[in-house]
Each structure stands twice: as structure tokens, then as C-alpha cells.
Amino acid sequence: MAFCLIVFSVNAQEPNNTAGERKIDSNKKSFVEQMKVFAKQSAKKSADEFEADKAVLAQGKLLEEIKKNVQESKIFLQGFRDSVTETATLNRIESHFVLAGDGVFTNKGSVQTYRNLTATAKILDGLLSIATDHKKALDLRQQRLNGYRTRIDSLLSAPALFKFPVDSVLLTRYLQQISVVAVEVHPVDSALRRSALETQTLLNEANLLVFRLQTSLDEIANYQRQVATNTFKNEIHNIWEPIASYRPFTEIVAQAKAKGWLTLTFYLENNIGKLLVMLLLISGACLYLYSLKSIYRGNDLLANNFEGQLVLRYPPLSAILIVINIFQFIFLSPPFLLGVIFWTISCVCLSIMFHRFITKYWMRVWLSMVFLFLLTAVDNVILQASRPERWAMLILALVGVLVGTLIVFKGKREELREKLIIISIAFMVILEFGSGLANVFGRYNLAKALLISGYLNVVIAILFLWTIRLINEGLFLAFNVYTQQDIKLFFLNFDKVGKRVPPLFYALVVLGWLILFGRNFSGFDYIVGPLRDFLARERTLGDYGFSINSLLLFFIIMAVALVISKIVSFFASDRHLMHDKDEYNNLHGVGSWLLLIRIIILGIGLFLAVAAAGIPIDRIAIVLGALGIGIGFGLQTMVNHLVSGLIIAFEKPVNVGDIVDIDGQAGTMKSVGFRSSVITTFDGADVVMPNGDLLNSHLINWTLAGNHRRISIALGVDCNADLEATREILLQMLNGEPKILKKPAPLLQYEQFTSNSIEVKLFFWVKDYREAAATKTDMIIAISAALKKNNINMPVQRQEIYVNEGHNVQQIQKKDN
């Protein structure tokens, strides 16, 4: 019973306890679960709102980016030429290609001529350059078109665009934006696709054209090699045999005219900068010669017959002749027609200068050589062989042999000013005789090269010989009147050379003659080619690439800039070259800016030299850094003087021509250089003073105040003299002197009484500092004469000295003047 009672009581209590506990637990879980659900819902809602906001921002940015790219695409499409213009350009290149190939690839005739091959190669080079540039432009255009299309497509396929808002209002607004963008994008995308297809078609045509041009140039190179190899072989039938092929001579002339004009046009378009530089040099040389001529005319140094002064007879013609004959070598591989234009202009200039300067006989010889040369040049412009041209070549060669022989054996050599001309004429006879033989026996290319070379050799020899003669005259004449420190700019010792042309000039003439003479032969390129390749070959030094040509160009440009900067100094020459005060003042102004002008010229020269040599800017920075280290260790003094020169140039405490007094060194500023300045003292010596010392010294510049200077004269008058009358006499005398300024007016002061006189001081201003000493001397003489004339005594100081010799006292009177 006890056991049953215990079990029952236990069983009876368990359900109640369990039920109570479950009730309590159930209430707690319900509250927690509600909080968790609420939290999850809030978090999800916040996340959805955040994502929606992000999507809206991303969609806005995408839409703006799409609009921006669409606008850029529109601008890009509007900035390019249409396909019709591009096609016209390619068609023009194609037509020129067909014209260039006439006589080489089509209508070949019986022989390939060297002139025709050369002209065709130059045209094809120009066309290849144009086609390559056109191809690069099309490549760039295609890349940009594809880039715009790719960017727009990638933006339109962005996932953010396809996240639509849940809110119906926002969804409607977003769909409206999408539709507007779609309307804007569709025509632009279609235009980009259409333009890309057209550009690709044009690019394919351009690539094919470039390939054909390059292949044609290679084929012409093979032809030129064959012509050079077969120079002395029979290329065509003998002149008396029947012709193998026939083409109307009018067609040959028309073809030569069209090719010649096309070659000249292409070359001038690519070298317009060199032509402008040549015109600037002609202008500068003309200005220099006019200045020199005015100096000689002003000093009555011009000879009536211009003997030894021919360069000053017609300064513009002399400038054109000198610059063209020198500058033509800057034009690399010019067309023959451009050379003929240069030589014709030079011949016209020299003929005018020769008028009444050389004898009539040699004037006729010169004109006949020029005429025969021009006829031969016209024949040389004809590119394709023909029987009429061969007969004309033969006649020109025989005329040259006959005329040259008469000149060599019966010419008036005693009247000839340049004896070397006889040698060139004799050489012409040999060449023309060889041309005639080669022509008769079918060596057409050799005959034509010898024909033009014979006459060209004489004309070029005469032009070059007189060019160096004129250059030498110009330098020698300038040397005679140029007394500035920068006389070193002529780089020749004319005290030793005199009027004779230096041998160096003749060596340069021979070198130039060989270049122009050799250009007419097919083998010239194969001789000069290796040297040209050696000079143009790219070399590397570390990371820097260079060629010998670029280095030579750098030094040549710097040398030219240096020479030009020194020649500019000529226009700030000495005062003895001026004829009046106004001319001196004008030149003084030029001389004041001389240093700045030279700095600008050298700065431009350095910039052009660096650009022409292709020197990277980072390498220049390294050099400047190394230079800075050098300056820090040992070049402080040098840099100080250079910087002081710049300060003088800009602040201008002193100018060229100023009268200065620096630490007791009085004189005239002769020049202001980069590192030092030159002062010509009144004793005639030139004092070279570093610019740093010039700035650090106590500088007295008398010219800044207008060259005026106050002078004082001290004297004494008798104590019994009429002081008012003395004042009137002295002031009247000072006011009457033209060298003394009236404002400020002369001043007279009575200083003090002495033992036997009254001290007087006169103050007056002279107009020119340089006349101060002479004016003071004249005034002392005039004062003495005026006082004597008016019986005004200037007491002589007396001193009495007593000498005690024992008991004897002697009185000595001493007059002290």
C-alpha cells in the first residue's frame, strides 16, 4: 500500500508540472519569434531599399555615360570626311600611280631610261608617303569607331539597366528614360556600324594600294640596278639603224611635262619649311649686304667699277646667288626640275652682276654656256628615249665640242678672272665628245648623263667659283670696317689671307661640284648609298637611340645659330661707322638689346637642334642634373658671371655705348657678353670685366642722365676787384659757350677770403661727358683772357722764408704760381 501510494502521487504530480512548464515556454518562444521575424523583415526591406537606390544611381550613371558616348560618337562622325571624299583621294593616288608608271610599267619602249626611273621613283615615294598617311588615318578611324561601338554595346548590356523598380510610378518613369535613350542610340549605332563597314572597305583599298606602290618601288630599284650595271653596254640600236619601237614624240613630251610637274609638286609640299628658311636667309643676307654697302658709301669707300666689291653692287642679287648655291645642298635628293630652277635663278643674278664688270668676250662665253645648258636641261626633262631626241642630243654635244674647243685654244685667257674656268670648259669638251659617241652607238643613258653633266659642270663651276669669291669679298670688306671685339665671327685671319680666296673655300667648291656632277649618273647612288646608310643607321647608347646624321644636324644647327648671333653684332658696330647723331642713337638702341637678341637666337637654335636630333627631354633633365652638381662644386663663379649677364640684359643698368666709371676705370661700354663685358677706356685700352664684378662694383653711368656732367673751376681774384663786374663777366662768358647747358644755368660762388685773394668757384654743365675735359680747358683759357682784358688781377701767392745761418738772416721770397 505504501509503495502504491508513492507511485500514484508521483504520477499524479508530473502531468501538472509538465503542463505548467510548457505553457510558460510557449509564451516565451512566441515573443522571440515575433521579434526575429520583425527584424528579418526590416532588414530585408532596408536591403531592398538600399539595392533599389543603388540600382537607381547606377542606372542614372549608365544612362548619362550612354548619352555622353552617343554625343562623342556624333561629333566624331561629323569630323571625318565622307566616303566619297576618301574614295576620291584614293582614286587620285591611283591615277598618279598610273601616270608615274607610264614608260616604266606601261609603254616601256625599247629602253628603260635612268631619268624616267628616277622621276618615277620620286613620284612613287611621294604617293607612298601620302597613301601611308591615309592608311594610318583610316586605321585610327577604324579603331575609334570600333571603340565607340564597343563602349556603347557594353553600356547597353550592363545588368544594372535590367533591374526594374517595383513601384509602378518609378517603373513608368524609368521605362520612359529607356525609350528616349533607345531612340538616341539607334541612329548613332547604325551610323557607327555603317561608317565602320565603309572605313574597312577604304582601308582594304588603301592597304592594297600601299602594297602595290611598295612593290613597284622594289621593281624600279631592280631596273635602276640593271641600268647601272649596263651603263657601258649597248642598250638601244645605233643611231643609223631602224628603231625597234615607236611612240609619238608629242606623247613623250606630254608625259615628261606631267611627271616633272607632279614630282616637283610632291617635293615642294614635303619641303615647304626648308623653302621658308631659305627665304629668311636670303632676307638676312640682303640686309647684311645693304648695311655694309651703306657703311662704304657713307665713308666714300665704294669703287666706281666695284673692283673687289662686286658683292656690294646689287645686294639682293648677291644674297640670292650666295644663299641658293649653298642652301641647295640642304634639299636631299631634289628633283632635277627644282635644281634647274635654282641654277637658272643663280645664272640670271650672276649675268646681271657681270654686266659691264667682265669683258664682252667672256660675257658672251658665259651667256652661250648658260643658253646651251638650258637647252640641255630641257632635253634632260624628257624622260623616254626617241629618235628625234637622240638627234637633238647629238647636235647639242657637237656644238659643245666645237664651242668649248674654240674657247680653250683661242680664248682671251688674260681677261679671265678665274683661271679654273678654262679647266671646266676643257672637261666639258671631253664629256660632250663622249656623249656624242655613246649616243651614236646606242648607249643612251650614258650619252644623256654625259651631255647634261658637261654643260652643268661649266655652269656650276662658274657659279660656285664666283659664289666663294663674293663670300670672301663680303667677309673681307666687313673685316676692313669692323672694329668690334666680335671680329672673331669671321673665323678667318684676313691679315694673312688678304683678298685671296682661302684654299678651304676651293675644297668646298670641289666637294659641292662632285655631288651635283655625280647625281646625273646612275652609279652615283650605289657609291654614295653605303655612306648614306652608315650615317643614317640607328645606334643605341644605353636607352638612347641616335644616328650620326642627327648628331651632325645638332652641331650644324648650333654652329649656324652661333654664327648668326655673332653676325647680328655687326649692326651694333663702332661709332666711327655712323654719320650723324640720329644714326648713332638708333644703333645705340640696337646695341643695347644685342645680348638679349643673341640669347634668343641661341635659345631657338638649341631648341631646334634638340628637336632635330631627337634628344629625349628626360635625357636633358639628367644632363641638367649633372650640370647642377658641377655648378655646386666648382662652377659657381662662372654661373655667377652668366647670371649677372642675364641680369644686365634685362635690368639694363648699363647699355652698349654708355659712358661709365667703374672703380676708377672710366670709358665707354663696348659690348655686353654672356660672361664678360668690354669697356674701352679713354686711354684706348679694352678692359674685359666679368659681369659679376660689373654688378658688384660701384658703377657710375654718366649716360643714364643724358651724358651731362657738371664741371667746376676754382680761381682767385684780387681783394680790391669789383666782384659784381667780375660775376657779370664770367657768367656772360659761360652763357655764351655753346657746349655749356643753359639749364641748369652756370653758377658763380664766392667761397672765402684768403691772405691775398677771394676764392671763386664756377659751376656749369656740359652737354656731352666726352667733351668735359676739352670744354674745361677752353674755359680756363677764356677766363684768363677775359680777366686780363678787364684788368682784373688774379693774385699770385707769395711766401717769405727766413733762413737763420748763425747771426746772418737772409730773406728769400718765393713766388708760388
Buried (B, 14 or more C-beta within 10 A) or exposed (E): EEEEEEEEEEEEEEEEEEEEEEEEEEEEEEEEEEEEEEEEEEEEEEEEEEEBEEBBEBBEEBBEBBBEBBEBBBEBBEEBEEBEEBBEBBEEBBEBBEBBBBBBBEBBBBBBBBBBBBBBBBBBBBBBBBBBEBBEBBBEBBEBBBBBBEBBEEBBEBEBBEBEBEEEEEEEEBEEEBEEBEEBBEEBBEBBEEBBEBBBBBBEBBBEBBEBBBEBBEBBEEBBEEBBEBBEEEBBBEBEEEBEEEBEBEBBBEBBEBBBEBBBEBBBEEBEEBEEBBEEBBEBBBBBBBBBBBBBEBEEBBEEEBEBBBBBBBBBBBBBBBBBBBBBEEBEEBBBBBBBBBBBBBBBBBBEBBEEBBBEEBBEBBEEBBEBBBBBBEBBBBBBBBBEBBEBBBEBBBBBBEBBBEBBEEBEEEEBEBEBBBEBBBBBBEBBBBBBBBBBBBBBBBBBBBBBBBBBBBBBBBBBBBBBBBBBBBBBBBBBBBEBBBBEBBEBEBEEBEEEBBEEBBEBBEEBBEBBBBBBBBBBBEEEEEEEEEEEEEEEEEEEEBBEBBBEBBEEBBEBBBBBBBBBBBBBBBEEBBEEEEBBEEBBEBBBBBBBBBBEBBEBBBEBBBEBBEBEEEEEEEEEEEEEEEBEEEBEEBBBBBEBBBBBBEEBEBBBBBBBBBEEBBBBBBBBBBBBBBBBEEEEEEBEBBBBBBBEBEBEBBBBEEBBBEBEBEBBBBBEBBBEEBBEBBBEBBEEBEBBBEEEEBBBEEEEEEEEBBBBEBBBBBBBBBBBEEBBEBBEEBBEEBBEEEEBBBBEEEEEEEEEEEEEEEEEEEEEE
